[in-house]
Amino acid sequence: MAERYAQASTSDERDRFYANDARRIAPEPSRRTDRPPSTVWITKPILKTRGWTEAAIREFLPRPEKHYSNPHVKGRSPMPLWSARTVGRVEATDDWQLWLAQSLARRGITLRHLTESIRDNGFRHRFQTAHRAITAYQESRYRIR
């Protein structure tokens, strides 16, 4: 009996073998509707392409506003996310501007080098969307009238 059960290739065949009336129901794929469409969330790779480092993230940004399950590898720790508003607010400070200039000079790179290093079109699109959202927030918030 165990051999026939082991040879059953699908769960439905195994259920029929044991005359299990309670059929397995495949769960519906979850729709991620928990984030508002107008919110642009910024990930660490996007921050690093904007000149951030791990130390700067710890020093300048508050705790992540949200965590999102890792879509690349199941079982990995969730990705920390910050809103474009939070990142824009931090990047507009004088302390951040000074740190960024010193950091880029110390590393011998420019922001242009960082953005030109993007090869993946999907990531480039996400980066550009994040950049537009951060810039729009900064321009509306700190516009000189």
VMD Tcl script that draws the C-alpha trace (Angstrom):
set ca {
  {0.00 0.00 0.00}
  {2.78 2.39 0.87}
  {4.39 1.78 -2.49}
  {1.25 2.70 -4.39}
  {0.88 5.84 -2.25}
  {4.50 6.81 -2.92}
  {3.99 6.32 -6.66}
  {1.02 8.70 -6.71}
  {2.35 11.81 -8.40}
  {-0.22 14.38 -7.32}
  {-2.00 15.18 -4.11}
  {-5.36 14.41 -5.78}
  {-4.20 10.88 -6.57}
  {-3.08 10.37 -2.99}
  {-6.44 11.68 -1.72}
  {-8.30 9.24 -4.01}
  {-6.10 6.39 -2.83}
  {-7.17 6.98 0.77}
  {-10.72 7.99 -0.22}
  {-10.20 11.33 1.42}
  {-13.39 13.31 0.93}
  {-11.85 16.51 2.23}
  {-10.03 17.59 -0.93}
  {-7.13 19.95 -0.69}
  {-7.96 23.46 -1.75}
  {-5.17 25.38 -3.39}
  {-4.81 28.77 -1.76}
  {-5.48 31.73 -4.00}
  {-2.42 33.81 -4.75}
  {-2.37 36.79 -2.46}
  {-2.74 40.20 -3.96}
  {-0.54 42.81 -2.43}
  {-2.99 45.62 -1.92}
  {-1.62 46.74 1.43}
  {0.33 49.69 0.04}
  {-1.32 52.72 -1.43}
  {-0.53 53.20 -5.11}
  {0.62 56.79 -4.61}
  {3.36 55.80 -2.16}
  {6.78 55.15 -3.64}
  {8.87 52.90 -1.42}
  {12.65 53.13 -1.46}
  {14.82 50.03 -1.00}
  {18.46 49.76 0.04}
  {19.73 49.09 -3.51}
  {18.03 52.28 -4.69}
  {19.53 54.20 -1.76}
  {23.00 52.85 -2.57}
  {22.63 53.96 -6.17}
  {21.85 57.44 -4.82}
  {25.16 57.48 -2.89}
  {24.06 56.03 0.45}
  {26.16 53.51 2.36}
  {25.15 51.09 5.13}
  {26.64 53.46 7.72}
  {24.73 56.44 6.29}
  {21.48 54.48 6.32}
  {21.99 53.69 10.01}
  {23.03 57.26 10.84}
  {20.62 59.41 8.86}
  {17.44 57.41 8.27}
  {14.92 56.43 10.93}
  {13.92 52.80 11.36}
  {12.32 51.33 8.23}
  {8.72 52.39 7.84}
  {7.76 49.06 6.35}
  {9.15 45.62 5.59}
  {8.35 43.72 2.41}
  {8.85 40.02 1.82}
  {11.86 39.33 -0.33}
  {10.58 38.57 -3.86}
  {13.92 37.20 -5.05}
  {14.62 34.44 -2.53}
  {11.95 32.79 -0.41}
  {12.81 32.54 3.26}
  {15.20 35.47 3.30}
  {14.65 38.29 5.73}
  {12.18 40.95 4.62}
  {13.45 44.04 2.82}
  {13.36 47.33 4.75}
  {11.52 50.16 2.99}
  {11.39 53.92 3.47}
  {8.97 56.32 1.80}
  {10.21 58.79 -0.78}
  {9.06 61.56 1.54}
  {11.32 60.38 4.36}
  {14.33 59.95 2.08}
  {13.68 63.33 0.44}
  {13.45 65.03 3.82}
  {16.80 63.55 4.93}
  {18.56 64.24 1.63}
  {17.52 67.91 1.79}
  {19.38 68.52 5.08}
  {22.75 70.27 5.14}
  {24.29 67.43 7.19}
  {23.37 64.91 4.49}
  {24.64 67.11 1.66}
  {27.97 67.59 3.44}
  {28.29 63.88 4.20}
  {27.45 62.91 0.61}
  {30.04 65.28 -0.87}
  {32.74 63.97 1.48}
  {31.76 60.35 0.92}
  {31.81 60.60 -2.86}
  {35.17 62.41 -2.78}
  {36.60 59.76 -0.43}
  {35.36 56.94 -2.68}
  {36.50 58.73 -5.83}
  {33.15 58.41 -7.63}
  {30.27 60.63 -8.65}
  {26.52 60.12 -8.56}
  {26.63 59.91 -12.33}
  {29.00 56.90 -12.10}
  {26.60 55.21 -9.71}
  {23.56 55.71 -11.93}
  {25.41 54.70 -15.09}
  {26.37 51.42 -13.45}
  {22.72 50.24 -13.52}
  {22.43 47.45 -16.10}
  {19.04 45.91 -15.33}
  {16.16 47.72 -17.07}
  {13.67 46.81 -14.33}
  {15.91 48.24 -11.63}
  {16.60 51.32 -13.78}
  {12.84 51.93 -14.03}
  {12.37 51.54 -10.25}
  {15.33 53.84 -9.63}
  {13.96 56.52 -11.96}
  {10.52 56.31 -10.36}
  {12.06 56.69 -6.90}
  {14.27 59.55 -8.07}
  {11.29 61.43 -9.52}
  {9.27 60.94 -6.33}
  {12.11 62.14 -4.07}
  {12.87 65.12 -6.30}
  {9.19 66.08 -6.54}
  {8.87 65.99 -2.77}
  {12.01 68.10 -2.29}
  {10.93 70.67 -4.87}
  {7.46 71.05 -3.41}
  {8.67 71.12 0.17}
  {11.68 73.40 -0.19}
  {10.68 75.61 -3.11}
  {11.87 79.16 -2.61}
  {9.05 81.60 -3.20}
}
mol new
graphics top color blue
foreach p $ca { graphics top sphere $p radius 0.5 }
foreach p [lrange $ca 0 end-1] q [lrange $ca 1 end] { graphics top cylinder $p $q radius 0.2 }
display resetview
